[in-house]
Amino acid sequence: MSRLKSKELSKLDGGERGQKLAEVRAELSKLKAGAARGTLRKEVGQINALKKNIARILTVINAQKDETT
């Protein structure tokens, strides 16, 4: 998965952001399971990128919550 940009995430509505968050978390769990089994070689570097994407999504979600309150 490519790097998600904050501007692109802020354009999405809440449901789409939640869906994107679920997709990224599912992909991260698959990679973590593969890393624990020792079957991953190339994809290990993607784990950090996925963690950062999750953080970006959550940051945008929380920023939107702060704007509405």
C-alpha positions in Angstrom: 0.0 0.0 0.0 1.2 3.4 -0.8 1.6 6.3 1.6 -1.6 8.0 2.4 -1.6 11.7 2.3 -3.4 13.8 5.0 -5.0 16.1 2.4 -6.5 13.1 0.6 -7.8 11.6 3.9 -9.4 14.9 5.0 -11.4 14.9 1.7 -12.9 11.5 2.6 -16.1 11.4 4.7 -16.2 9.6 8.0 -17.4 6.3 6.7 -14.8 6.1 4.0 -12.1 7.0 6.6 -13.3 4.2 8.9 -13.3 1.7 6.1 -9.8 2.7 5.0 -8.6 2.4 8.6 -10.1 -1.1 8.8 -8.4 -2.1 5.6 -5.0 -0.9 6.7 -5.4 -2.6 10.1 -6.3 -5.9 8.5 -3.3 -5.7 6.2 -1.1 -4.9 9.1 -2.3 -7.9 11.0 -1.7 -10.2 8.0 1.9 -8.9 7.7 2.5 -9.2 11.5 1.3 -12.8 11.4 3.5 -13.6 8.4 6.5 -12.0 10.2 5.8 -14.1 13.3 5.9 -17.3 11.3 9.0 -16.1 9.5 7.6 -16.3 6.0 8.2 -12.7 5.2 11.4 -11.3 3.7 10.6 -8.3 1.5 7.4 -7.1 3.2 8.9 -6.5 6.6 9.5 -2.9 5.7 5.9 -2.4 4.9 4.9 -2.9 8.6 6.3 0.5 9.6 4.6 2.2 6.6 1.3 0.7 7.6 1.7 1.8 11.2 2.4 5.4 10.0 -0.7 5.2 7.7 -2.8 4.2 10.6 -1.5 7.1 12.7 -2.2 9.5 9.8 -5.8 8.3 9.5 -6.4 8.5 13.3 -4.9 12.0 13.3 -7.3 13.2 10.6 -10.2 11.6 12.4 -9.3 13.2 15.7 -8.7 16.6 14.0 -12.2 16.4 12.4 -13.7 15.6 15.9 -12.0 18.7 17.4 -13.3 20.9 14.6 -16.9 19.9 15.2 -16.8 20.4 18.9 
